[in-house]
Amino acid sequence: MNKKEIVICLGSSCFSRGNNKLLSVIQAYIKENHYEDSINFTGTHCCGKCSHGPVLRIGEKYYENLDEPTLLEILRKELK
């Protein structure tokens, strides 16, 4: 079974724009929904989209300018 890949940008711009908080939101979502075995969740130093942060990639699709409600909606849609 192929794991779905989620990569959060941890570069200084994205981190200061909110990924520092979104990191724990994603971790909690994965744990609450028992996705530990089906998702590979990692961080990267920079996605190169600094002015659009916070940035997250799921598979090959990038999501930009994230906030917590938008992130949760994306996770529900992408991980169903």
N, CA and C of each residue as an Amber inpcrd file, in Angstrom:
protein
   240
   0.8390000  -1.1790000   0.0000000   0.0000000   0.0000000   0.0000000
   0.8850000   1.2450000   0.0000000   0.6070000   2.1550000  -0.9210000
   1.3530000   3.4050000  -0.9690000   0.8150000   4.3710000   0.0650000
   1.7310000   4.9450000   0.8030000   1.3400000   5.9410000   1.8000000
   1.1300000   7.2860000   1.1210000   0.1360000   8.0300000   1.5830000
  -0.0670000   9.3970000   1.1370000   1.0280000  10.2390000   1.7850000
   1.6050000  11.1530000   1.0240000   2.6960000  11.9710000   1.5390000
   2.2220000  13.3970000   1.8180000   2.4990000  13.8520000   3.0380000
   2.2310000  15.2290000   3.4370000   3.5640000  15.8440000   3.8410000
   3.8870000  16.9810000   3.2320000   5.1430000  17.6680000   3.5360000
   4.8020000  19.1000000   3.9400000   5.2070000  19.4770000   5.1340000
   4.9750000  20.8290000   5.6340000   6.2750000  21.6170000   5.5260000
   6.1530000  22.8540000   5.0570000   7.3350000  23.7010000   4.9490000
   7.6860000  24.2480000   6.3330000   8.9220000  24.0460000   6.7260000
   9.3970000  24.5350000   8.0190000  10.4480000  25.6290000   7.8620000
  10.5230000  26.2010000   6.6570000  11.4080000  27.3410000   6.4380000
  10.9660000  28.4940000   7.3220000  11.8510000  29.4320000   7.5810000
  11.5690000  30.4920000   8.5530000  10.3430000  31.3220000   8.1880000
  10.1260000  31.6010000   6.9150000   8.9730000  32.4000000   6.5120000
   7.6660000  31.6590000   6.7850000   7.5520000  30.4290000   6.3140000
   6.3270000  29.6450000   6.5430000   6.1290000  29.3580000   8.0290000
   7.2110000  29.0880000   8.7120000   7.1110000  28.7770000  10.1400000
   6.5730000  29.9810000  10.9060000   7.0940000  31.1730000  10.6020000
   6.6330000  32.3670000  11.3050000   5.2490000  32.8160000  10.8530000
   4.8200000  32.4050000   9.6660000   3.4930000  32.7620000   9.1560000
   2.4100000  31.8090000   9.6390000   2.7750000  30.7580000  10.3650000
   1.7440000  29.9110000  10.9450000   1.9820000  28.4200000  10.9110000
   2.9660000  27.9480000  10.1500000   3.1820000  26.5060000  10.1210000
   3.6710000  25.9660000  11.4540000   4.1740000  26.8330000  12.3210000
   4.5480000  26.3780000  13.6610000   3.3110000  25.8600000  14.3980000
   2.1460000  26.4750000  14.1810000   0.9010000  26.0090000  14.8000000
   0.2600000  24.8820000  13.9940000   0.3170000  24.9940000  12.6650000
  -0.3280000  23.9990000  11.8100000   0.3450000  22.6310000  11.9150000
   1.6120000  22.6170000  12.2530000   2.3460000  21.3710000  12.4490000
   1.6410000  20.4940000  13.4770000   1.2900000  21.0700000  14.6170000
   0.6280000  20.2830000  15.6680000  -0.8040000  19.9300000  15.2900000
  -1.4630000  20.7680000  14.5020000  -2.8200000  20.4670000  14.0340000
  -2.7970000  19.2150000  13.1540000  -1.8310000  19.1400000  12.2470000
  -1.7110000  17.9820000  11.3570000  -1.3800000  16.7280000  12.1550000
  -0.4350000  16.8380000  13.0760000  -0.0700000  15.6800000  13.8950000
  -1.2830000  15.1590000  14.6650000  -2.0610000  16.0590000  15.2490000
  -3.2500000  15.6440000  15.9980000  -4.2830000  15.0170000  15.0740000
  -4.4830000  15.5750000  13.8920000  -5.4610000  15.0460000  12.9350000
  -5.0870000  13.6220000  12.5250000  -3.8160000  13.4150000  12.2380000
  -3.3460000  12.0750000  11.8480000  -3.5930000  11.0830000  12.9770000
  -3.2550000  11.4640000  14.1950000  -3.4220000  10.5720000  15.3450000
  -4.9000000  10.3010000  15.6340000  -5.7310000  11.3400000  15.6580000
  -7.1560000  11.1880000  15.9640000  -7.8840000  10.3050000  14.9550000
  -7.4160000  10.3280000  13.7080000  -8.0650000   9.5570000  12.6530000
  -7.3460000   8.2440000  12.3400000  -6.3530000   7.9080000  13.1610000
  -5.6150000   6.6450000  13.0460000  -4.9720000   6.4720000  11.6630000
  -4.3610000   7.5480000  11.1630000  -3.7070000   7.5200000   9.8530000
  -2.2030000   7.2770000   9.9510000  -1.7080000   6.9460000  11.1190000
  -0.2580000   6.8090000  11.3020000   0.3750000   5.8360000  10.3020000
  -0.3320000   4.7700000   9.9560000   0.2410000   3.7660000   9.0570000
   0.0040000   4.0640000   7.5800000  -0.8490000   5.0520000   7.2730000
  -1.1670000   5.3150000   5.8740000  -0.6680000   6.6700000   5.3690000
  -0.0100000   7.4380000   6.2500000   0.4800000   8.7620000   5.8600000
   1.9430000   8.9080000   6.2510000   2.7210000   9.4180000   5.3270000
   4.1080000   9.7670000   5.5930000   4.1480000  11.2870000   5.7580000
   4.2560000  11.7730000   6.9910000   4.2360000  13.2030000   7.2960000
   5.6330000  13.6600000   7.6410000   6.1670000  14.5780000   6.8210000
   7.5220000  15.0840000   7.0320000   7.5480000  16.6040000   6.8680000
   8.6790000  17.1730000   7.2060000   8.9040000  18.5970000   7.0060000
  10.0240000  18.8040000   6.0120000  10.0470000  19.9800000   5.4340000
  11.1190000  20.3460000   4.5210000  11.6070000  21.7390000   4.9060000
  12.8410000  22.0290000   4.5380000  13.4210000  23.3220000   4.9120000
  12.7320000  24.4750000   4.1840000  12.4580000  24.3290000   2.8890000
  11.8320000  25.4140000   2.1410000  11.2240000  24.8590000   0.8620000
  10.0070000  25.3100000   0.5620000   9.3100000  24.9140000  -0.6700000
   9.5260000  25.9240000  -1.7870000  10.1760000  27.0550000  -1.4800000
  10.4170000  28.0740000  -2.4780000   9.2010000  28.9390000  -2.7820000
   8.2180000  28.9130000  -1.8960000   7.0040000  29.7020000  -2.0820000
   6.8080000  30.6180000  -0.8740000   7.8780000  31.2410000  -0.4550000
   7.9080000  31.9770000   0.8120000   6.8360000  33.0550000   0.9270000
   6.5490000  33.7670000  -0.1390000   5.5680000  34.8510000  -0.0600000
   4.1340000  34.3320000  -0.0280000   3.9600000  33.0270000  -0.1720000
   2.6220000  32.4260000  -0.1810000   2.3740000  31.5590000   1.0490000
   3.2340000  31.6570000   2.0290000   3.1530000  30.7850000   3.1870000
   2.0330000  31.1430000   4.1320000   1.6950000  30.2220000   4.9890000
   2.2920000  28.9100000   5.1540000   1.8980000  27.9420000   4.0320000
   2.8530000  27.0720000   3.6730000   2.7080000  26.1570000   2.5470000
   2.7470000  24.7110000   3.0360000   1.9220000  23.8920000   2.3700000
   1.8500000  22.4590000   2.6510000   1.7100000  21.7430000   1.3170000
   2.3280000  20.5760000   1.1930000   2.1810000  19.7640000  -0.0150000
   1.5900000  18.4230000   0.3690000   0.5610000  18.0110000  -0.3500000
  -0.0150000  16.6780000  -0.1980000   0.0990000  16.0200000  -1.5590000
   0.8920000  14.9460000  -1.6180000   1.2030000  14.3460000  -2.9190000
   1.9800000  15.3590000  -3.7360000   1.4610000  15.6930000  -4.9120000
   2.1160000  16.6760000  -5.7690000   1.4310000  18.0410000  -5.7330000
   0.3840000  18.1900000  -4.9220000  -0.4060000  19.4150000  -4.8920000
   0.0180000  20.3100000  -3.7180000   0.2770000  21.5830000  -4.0370000
   0.6520000  22.5620000  -3.0200000  -0.5730000  23.3460000  -2.5550000
  -0.5960000  23.6390000  -1.2670000  -1.6290000  24.4850000  -0.6710000
  -0.9080000  25.6490000  -0.0150000  -1.4000000  26.8510000  -0.2800000
  -0.7180000  28.0590000   0.1720000  -1.6340000  28.9250000   1.0260000
  -1.0270000  29.8640000   1.7700000  -1.7530000  30.8290000   2.6030000
  -2.7190000  30.1320000   3.5530000  -2.2560000  29.1010000   4.2020000
  -3.1190000  28.2740000   5.0440000  -3.3980000  28.8900000   6.4100000
  -4.5890000  28.6010000   6.8890000  -4.9510000  28.8460000   8.2780000
  -5.5740000  27.5450000   8.7860000  -5.8540000  27.4620000  10.0600000
  -6.3170000  26.1970000  10.6270000  -7.6320000  25.6940000  10.0190000
  -8.6750000  26.5280000   9.8810000  -9.9210000  26.0100000   9.2880000
  -9.7330000  25.5020000   7.8560000  -8.9510000  26.2250000   7.0570000
  -8.6950000  25.7990000   5.6820000  -7.9040000  24.5000000   5.6640000
  -6.9130000  24.4040000   6.5230000  -6.1120000  23.1870000   6.6130000
  -6.9800000  21.9860000   6.9550000  -7.8430000  22.1070000   7.9490000
  -8.6940000  20.9860000   8.3420000  -9.6200000  20.5680000   7.2090000
 -10.1330000  21.5270000   6.4650000 -10.9800000  21.2160000   5.3080000
 -10.1930000  20.4430000   4.2510000  -8.9750000  20.8680000   3.9970000
  -8.1060000  20.1910000   3.0290000  -7.7980000  18.7750000   3.4880000
  -7.4490000  18.5960000   4.7570000  -7.1390000  17.2660000   5.2780000
  -8.3430000  16.3420000   5.1480000  -9.5380000  16.8360000   5.4840000
 -10.7480000  16.0070000   5.3570000 -10.9530000  15.5750000   3.9090000
 -10.7540000  16.4900000   2.9860000 -10.9660000  16.2060000   1.5670000
  -9.9070000  15.2460000   1.0220000  -8.6510000  15.5210000   1.3160000
  -7.5440000  14.7580000   0.7400000  -7.3300000  13.3820000   1.3770000
  -7.7430000  13.2330000   2.6290000  -7.4180000  11.9970000   3.3440000
  -8.6280000  11.0830000   3.5750000  -9.7160000  11.3440000   2.8980000
 -10.8940000  10.4940000   3.1140000 -10.7360000   9.1290000   2.5070000
